[in-house]
Amino acid sequence: MKVMVGGTFDPLHAGHRKLLARSFELAGPDGEVTIGLTTDEFAGAKVHPVHTYEKRLENITLFIREHGYTATWKVEPLVDRYGSALDADFDILVVSEETFPVAVVINELRRERGKRKVDLHEISCVLAEDGRRISSTRICRGEIDRHGRLIR
């Protein structure tokens, strides 16, 4: 299977890890995973500080290597909400609950371009100890750590 996933992935928290892990699971050992990683310019719109593209790429690479995934993978710069997903040949788009609406638009735009619809695989958010979702914003505010543990 050819799978696409995208995001800023900073800080790389339990929710991001679930998203990436599921992407590799769906691709299978002989599949392909394309990870769209927001550029520094595109990520600059975030309400919290974001590490450089290179640092975020390094963290993703370490995560993939630590888990020993055998699928072929690549990371490509994501300069907007859609990246290459509008025209690329792939089977599955993995998204979070938060980004599912963007995935629906991607399929609509693909149809308009004469491309086939791709399967959308939505990952539920990972919850922190307090039952609220883990997010980069909450981590940057010092409310929780990357694993969702409350910072007291």
Contact map, one row per residue, 1 for C-alpha under 8 A:
11100000000000000000000001110111000000000000000000000000000000000000000000000000000000000111000000000000000000000000000000000000000000000000000000000000
11110000000000000000000000100011110000000000000000000000000000000000000000000000000000001111000000000000000000000000000000000000000000000000000000000000
11111000000000000000001101100011110000000000000000000000000000000000000000000000000000000111110000000000000000000000000000000000000000000000000000000000
01111100000000000000001000000000111100000000000000000000000000000000000000000000000010000101110000000000000000000000000000000000000000000000000000000000
00111110000000000011001000000000111100000000000000000000000000000000000000000000000000000000111000000000000000000000000000000000000000000000000000000000
00011111000000000000000000000000001111000000000000000000000000000000000000000100000000000000001000000000000000000000000000000000000000000000000000000000
00001111100000000000000000000000001111000000000000000000000000000000000000000100000000000000000000000000000000000000000000000000000000000000000000000000
00000111110000000000000000000000000011000010000000000001000000000000000000000000000000000000000000000000000000000000000000000000000000000000000000000000
00000011111110010000000000000000000010000000000000000001000100000000000000000000000000000000000000000000000000000000000000000000000000000000000000000000
00000001111110000000000000000000000000000000000001100001000000000000000000000000000000000000000000000000000000000000000000000000000000010000000000000000
00000000111110000000000000000000000000000000000001100000000000000000000000000000000000000000000000000000000000000000000000000000000000010010000001000000
00000000111111011000000000000000000000000000000000000001001100000000000000000000000000000000000000000000000000000000000000000000000000000000000001000000
00000000111111111000000000000000000000000000000000000000000000000000000000000000000000000000000000000000000000000000000000000000000001110000000001100000
00000000000111111100000000000000000000000000000000000000000000000000000000000000000000000000000000000000000000000000000000000100000001000000000001110000
00000000000011111110000000000000000000000000000000000000000000000000000000000000000000000000000000000000000000000000000000001100000001100000000000000000
00000000100111111111000000000000000000000000000000000000000000000000000000000000000000000000000000000000000000000000000000000000000000000000000000000000
00000000000111111111100000000000000000000000000000000000000000100000000000000000000000000000000000000000000000000000000000000000000000000000000000000000
00000000000001111111110000000000000000000000000000000000000000000000000000000000000000000000000000000000000000000000000000100100000000000000000000000000
00001000000000111111111000000000000000000000000000000000000000000000000000000000000000000000011100000000000000000000000000100000000000000000000000000000
00001000000000011111111100000000000000000000000000000000000000000000000000000000000000000000000000000000000000000000000000000000000000000000000000000000
00000000000000001111111110000000000000000000000000000000000000000000000000000000000000000000000000000000000000000000000000000000000000000000000000000000
00000000000000000111111111000000000000000000000000000000000000000000000000000000000000000000010000000000000000000000000000000000000000000000000000000000
00111000000000000011111111100000100000000000000000000000000000000000000000000000000000000000010000000000000000000000000000000000000000000000000000000000
00100000000000000001111111111011100000000000000000000000000000000000101000000000000000000000000000000000000000000000000000000000000000000000000000000000
00000000000000000000111111111000000000000000000000000000000000000000000000000000000000000000000000000000000000000000000000000000000000000000000000000000
10100000000000000000011111110000000000000000000000000000000000000000000000000000000000000000000000000000000000000000000000000000000000000000000000000000
11100000000000000000001111111111100000000000000000000000000000000000001000000000000000000000000000000000000000000000000000000000000000000000000000000000
10000000000000000000000111111111000000000000000000000000000000000000001000000000000000000000000000000000000000000000000000000000000000000000000000000000
00000000000000000000000110111110000000000000000000000000000000000000111000000000000000000000000000000000000000000000000000000000000000000000000000000000
10000000000000000000000000111111000000000000000000000000000000000000011100000000000000000000000000000000000000000000000000000000000000000000000000000000
11100000000000000000000100111111100000000000000000000000000000000000001100000000000000000000000000000000000000000000000000000000000000000000000000000000
11100000000000000000000100110111110000000000000000000000000000000000001110000000000000000000000000000000000000000000000000000000000000000000000000000000
01111000000000000000001100100011111000000000000000000000000000000000001111000000000000000000000000000000000000000000000000000000000000000000000000000000
01111000000000000000000000000001111100000000000000000000000000000000000011110000000000000000000000000000000000000000000000000000000000000000000000000000
00011110000000000000000000000000111110000000000000000000000000000000000011110000000000000000000000000000000000000000000000000000000000000000000000000000
00011110000000000000000000000000011111000000000000000000000000000000000000111100001000000000000000000000000000000000000000000000000000000000000000000000
00000111100000000000000000000000001111100000000000001000100000000000000000111100000000000000000000000000000000000000000000000000000000000000000000000000
00000111000000000000000000000000000111111110000000001000000000000000000000001111000000000000000000000000000000000000000000000000000000000000000000000000
00000000000000000000000000000000000011111110000000001000000000000000000000001110000000000000000000000000000000000000000000000000000000000000000000000000
00000000000000000000000000000000000001111111000001011000000000000000000000000000000000000000000000000000000000000000000000000000000000000000000000000000
00000000000000000000000000000000000001111111100000000000000000000000000000000010000000000000000000000000000000000000000000000000000000000000000000000000
00000000000000000000000000000000000001111111100000000000000000000000000000000111000000000000000000000000000000000000000000000000000000000000000000000000
00000001000000000000000000000000000001111111110001000000000000000000000000000000000000000000000000000000000000000000000000000000000000000000000000000000
00000000000000000000000000000000000000011111110011000000000000000000000000000000000000000000000000000000000000000000000000000000000000000000000000000000
00000000000000000000000000000000000000001111111000000000000000000000000000000000000000000000000000000000000000000000000000000000000000000000000000000000
00000000000000000000000000000000000000000011111111000000000000000000000000000000000000000000000000000000000000000000000000000000000000000000000000000000
00000000000000000000000000000000000000000000111110000000000000000000000000000000000000000000000000000000000000000000000000000000000000001000000000000000
00000000000000000000000000000000000000000000011111000000000000000000000000000000000000000000000000000000000000000000000000000000000000011001000000000000
00000000000000000000000000000000000000000001011111100000000000000000000000000000000000000000000000000000000000000000000000000000000000000001000000000000
00000000011000000000000000000000000000010011010111110000000000000000000000000000000000000000000000000000000000000000000000000000000000000000000000000000
00000000011000000000000000000000000000000000000011111011000000000000000000000000000000000000000000000000000000000000000000000000000000000000000000000000
00000000000000000000000000000000000000010000000001111111000000000000000000000000000000000000000000000000000000000000000000000000000000000000000000000000
00000000000000000000000000000000000011110000000000111111100000000000000000000000000000000000000000000000000000000000000000000000000000000000000000000000
00000000000000000000000000000000000000000000000000011111110000000000000000000000000000000000000000000000000000000000000000000000000000000000000000000000
00000000000000000000000000000000000000000000000000111111111000000000000000000000000000000000000000000000000000000000000000000000000000000000000000000000
00000001110100000000000000000000000000000000000000111111111100000000000000000000000000000000000000000000000000000000000000000000000000000000000000000000
00000000000000000000000000000000000010000000000000001111111110000000000000100000000000000000000000000000000000000000000000000000000000000000000000000000
00000000000000000000000000000000000000000000000000000111111111000000000000000000000000000000000000000000000000000000000000000000000000000000000000000000
00000000000100000000000000000000000000000000000000000011111111100000000000000000000000000000000000000000000000000000000000000000000000000000000000000000
00000000100100000000000000000000000000000000000000000001111111110000000000000000000000000000000000000000000000000000000000000000000000000000000000000000
00000000000000000000000000000000000000000000000000000000111111111000000000000000000000000000000000000000000000000000000000000000000000000000000000000000
00000000000000000000000000000000000000000000000000000000011111111100000000000000000000000000000000000000000000000000000000000000000000000000000000000000
00000000000000001000000000000000000000000000000000000000001111111110000000000000000000000000000000000000000000000000000000000000000000000000000000000000
00000000000000000000000000000000000000000000000000000000000111111111100000000000000000000000000000000000000000000000000000000000000000000000000000000000
00000000000000000000000000000000000000000000000000000000000011111111100000000000000000000000000000000000000000000000000000000000000000000000000000000000
00000000000000000000000000000000000000000000000000000000000001111111000000000000000000000000000000000000000000000000000000000000000000000000000000000000
00000000000000000000000000000000000000000000000000000000000000111111100000000000000000000000000000000000000000000000000000000000000000000000000000000000
00000000000000000000000000000000000000000000000000000000000000011111110000000000000000000000000000000000000000000000000000000000000000000000000000000000
00000000000000000000000100001000000000000000000000000000000000011011111000000000000000000000000000000000000000000000000000000000000000000000000000000000
00000000000000000000000000001100000000000000000000000000000000000001111100000000000000000000000000000000000000000000000000000000000000000000000000000000
00000000000000000000000100111111100000000000000000000000000000000000111110000000000000000000000000000000000000000000000000000000000000000000000000000000
00000000000000000000000000000111100000000000000000000000000000000000011111000000000000000000000000000000000000000000000000000000000000000000000000000000
00000000000000000000000000000001111000000000000000000000000000000000001111100000000000000000000000000000000000000000000000000000000000000000000000000000
00000000000000000000000000000000111000000000000000000000000000000000000111110000000000000000000000000000000000000000000000000000000000000000000000000000
00000000000000000000000000000000011110000000000000000000100000000000000011111000000000000000000000000000000000000000000000000000000000000000000000000000
00000000000000000000000000000000011110000000000000000000000000000000000001111100000000000000000000000000000000000000000000000000000000000000000000000000
00000000000000000000000000000000000111100000000000000000000000000000000000111110001000000000000000000000000000000000000000000000000000000000000000000000
00000110000000000000000000000000000111100100000000000000000000000000000000011111111000000000000000000000000000000000000000000000000000000000000000000000
00000000000000000000000000000000000001101100000000000000000000000000000000001111101000000000000000000000000000000000000000000000000000000000000000000000
00000000000000000000000000000000000001000100000000000000000000000000000000000111111000000000000000000000000000000000000000000000000000000000000000000000
00000000000000000000000000000000000000000000000000000000000000000000000000000111111000000000000000000100000000000000000000000000000000000000000000000000
00000000000000000000000000000000000000000000000000000000000000000000000000000101111111000000000000000100010000000000000000000000000000000000000000000000
00000000000000000000000000000000000100000000000000000000000000000000000000001111111111000000000000000000000000000000000000000000000000000000000000000000
00000000000000000000000000000000000000000000000000000000000000000000000000000000011111110000000000000000000000000000000000000000000000000000000000000000
00010000000000000000000000000000000000000000000000000000000000000000000000000000011111110000000000000000010000000000000000000000000000000000000000000000
00000000000000000000000000000000000000000000000000000000000000000000000000000000011111110000000000000000011011000010000000000000000000000000000000000000
00000000000000000000000000000000000000000000000000000000000000000000000000000000000111111000000000000000000001001010000000000000000000000000000000000000
00000000000000000000000000000000000000000000000000000000000000000000000000000000000111111100000000000000000000000000000000000000000000000000000000000000
01000000000000000000000000000000000000000000000000000000000000000000000000000000000000111110000000000000000000000000000000000000000000000000000000000000
11110000000000000000000000000000000000000000000000000000000000000000000000000000000000011111000000000000000000000000010000000000000000000000000000000000
11100000000000000000000000000000000000000000000000000000000000000000000000000000000000001111100000000000000000000000011000000000000000000000000000000000
11110000000000000000000000000000000000000000000000000000000000000000000000000000000000000111110000000000000000000000011110000000000000000000000000000000
00111000000000000000000000000000000000000000000000000000000000000000000000000000000000000011111000000010000000000000011110000000000000000000000000000000
00111000000000000010011000000000000000000000000000000000000000000000000000000000000000000001111100000000000000000000000111100000000000000000000000000000
00001100000000000010000000000000000000000000000000000000000000000000000000000000000000000000111111110010000000000000000111100000000000000000000000000000
00000000000000000010000000000000000000000000000000000000000000000000000000000000000000000000011111110000000000000000000001111000000000000000000000000000
00000000000000000000000000000000000000000000000000000000000000000000000000000000000000000000001111110000000000000000000001111000000000000000000000000000
00000000000000000000000000000000000000000000000000000000000000000000000000000000000000000000001111111000000000000000000000000000000000000000000000000000
00000000000000000000000000000000000000000000000000000000000000000000000000000000000000000000001111111110000000000000000000000000000000000000000000000000
00000000000000000000000000000000000000000000000000000000000000000000000000000000000000000000001111111111000000000000000001000000000000000000000000000000
00000000000000000000000000000000000000000000000000000000000000000000000000000000000000000000000001111111100000000000000000000000000000000000000000000000
00000000000000000000000000000000000000000000000000000000000000000000000000000000110000000000000000111111110000000000000000000000000000000000000000000000
00000000000000000000000000000000000000000000000000000000000000000000000000000000000000000000101000111111111000000000000100000000000000000000000000000000
00000000000000000000000000000000000000000000000000000000000000000000000000000000000000000000000000011111111100000000000000000000000000000000000000000000
00000000000000000000000000000000000000000000000000000000000000000000000000000000000000000000000000001111111110000000000000000000000000000000000000000000
00000000000000000000000000000000000000000000000000000000000000000000000000000000010011000000000000000111111111000000000000000000000000000000000000000000
00000000000000000000000000000000000000000000000000000000000000000000000000000000000001000000000000000011111111100000110000000000000000000000000000000000
00000000000000000000000000000000000000000000000000000000000000000000000000000000000000000000000000000001111111110000100000000000000000000000000000000000
00000000000000000000000000000000000000000000000000000000000000000000000000000000000001000000000000000000111111111000000000000000000000000000000000000000
00000000000000000000000000000000000000000000000000000000000000000000000000000000000001100000000000000000011111111111100000000000000000000000000000000000
00000000000000000000000000000000000000000000000000000000000000000000000000000000000000000000000000000000001111111111100000000000000000000000000000000000
00000000000000000000000000000000000000000000000000000000000000000000000000000000000000000000000000000000000111111110000000000000000000000000000000000000
00000000000000000000000000000000000000000000000000000000000000000000000000000000000000100000000000000000000011111110000000000000000000000000000000000000
00000000000000000000000000000000000000000000000000000000000000000000000000000000000000000000000000000000000001111111000000000000000000000000000000000000
00000000000000000000000000000000000000000000000000000000000000000000000000000000000001100000000000000000000001111111100000000000000000000000000000000000
00000000000000000000000000000000000000000000000000000000000000000000000000000000000000000000000000000000000001100111110000000000000000000000000000000000
00000000000000000000000000000000000000000000000000000000000000000000000000000000000000000000000000000000001101100011111000000000000000000000000000000000
00000000000000000000000000000000000000000000000000000000000000000000000000000000000000000111100000000000001000000001111100000000000000000000000000000000
00000000000000000000000000000000000000000000000000000000000000000000000000000000000000000011100000000000000000000000111110000000000000000000000000000000
00000000000000000000000000000000000000000000000000000000000000000000000000000000000000000001111000000010000000000000011111000000000000000000000000000000
00000000000000000000000000000000000000000000000000000000000000000000000000000000000000000001111000000000000000000000001111100000000000000000000000000000
00000000000000000000000000000000000000000000000000000000000000000000000000000000000000000000011110010000000000000000000111110000000000000000000000000000
00000000000000000110000000000000000000000000000000000000000000000000000000000000000000000000011110000000000000000000000011111000000000000000000000000000
00000000000000000000000000000000000000000000000000000000000000000000000000000000000000000000000110000000000000000000000001111100000000000000000000000000
00000000000000100000000000000000000000000000000000000000000000000000000000000000000000000000000110000000000000000000000000111110000011000000000000000000
00000000000001100100000000000000000000000000000000000000000000000000000000000000000000000000000000000000000000000000000000011111000011000000000000000000
00000000000000000000000000000000000000000000000000000000000000000000000000000000000000000000000000000000000000000000000000001111111111000000000000010000
00000000000000000000000000000000000000000000000000000000000000000000000000000000000000000000000000000000000000000000000000000111111111000000000100111100
00000000000000000000000000000000000000000000000000000000000000000000000000000000000000000000000000000000000000000000000000000011111100000000000000011100
00000000000000000000000000000000000000000000000000000000000000000000000000000000000000000000000000000000000000000000000000000011111100000000000000000100
00000000000000000000000000000000000000000000000000000000000000000000000000000000000000000000000000000000000000000000000000000011111110000000000000000000
00000000000000000000000000000000000000000000000000000000000000000000000000000000000000000000000000000000000000000000000000000011111111000000000000000000
00000000000000000000000000000000000000000000000000000000000000000000000000000000000000000000000000000000000000000000000000001111001111100000000000000000
00000000000011100000000000000000000000000000000000000000000000000000000000000000000000000000000000000000000000000000000000001111000111110110000101110000
00000000000010100000000000000000000000000000000000000000000000000000000000000000000000000000000000000000000000000000000000000000000011111110000000000000
00000000011010000000000000000000000000000000000100000000000000000000000000000000000000000000000000000000000000000000000000000000000001111111000000000000
00000000000000000000000000000000000000000000001100000000000000000000000000000000000000000000000000000000000000000000000000000000000000111111100000000000
00000000000000000000000000000000000000000000000000000000000000000000000000000000000000000000000000000000000000000000000000000000000001111111111100000000
00000000001000000000000000000000000000000000000000000000000000000000000000000000000000000000000000000000000000000000000000000000000001111111111111000000
00000000000000000000000000000000000000000000000110000000000000000000000000000000000000000000000000000000000000000000000000000000000000011111111000000000
00000000000000000000000000000000000000000000000000000000000000000000000000000000000000000000000000000000000000000000000000000000000000001111111000000000
00000000000000000000000000000000000000000000000000000000000000000000000000000000000000000000000000000000000000000000000000000000000000000111111110000010
00000000000000000000000000000000000000000000000000000000000000000000000000000000000000000000000000000000000000000000000000000000000000000111111110000111
00000000000000000000000000000000000000000000000000000000000000000000000000000000000000000000000000000000000000000000000000000001000001000110011111111110
00000000000000000000000000000000000000000000000000000000000000000000000000000000000000000000000000000000000000000000000000000000000000000010011111111110
00000000001111000000000000000000000000000000000000000000000000000000000000000000000000000000000000000000000000000000000000000000000001000010000111111000
00000000000011000000000000000000000000000000000000000000000000000000000000000000000000000000000000000000000000000000000000000001000001000000000111111000
00000000000001000000000000000000000000000000000000000000000000000000000000000000000000000000000000000000000000000000000000000011100001000000000111111100
00000000000000000000000000000000000000000000000000000000000000000000000000000000000000000000000000000000000000000000000000000001100000000000000111111110
00000000000000000000000000000000000000000000000000000000000000000000000000000000000000000000000000000000000000000000000000000001110000000000001110011111
00000000000000000000000000000000000000000000000000000000000000000000000000000000000000000000000000000000000000000000000000000000000000000000011110001111
00000000000000000000000000000000000000000000000000000000000000000000000000000000000000000000000000000000000000000000000000000000000000000000001000000111
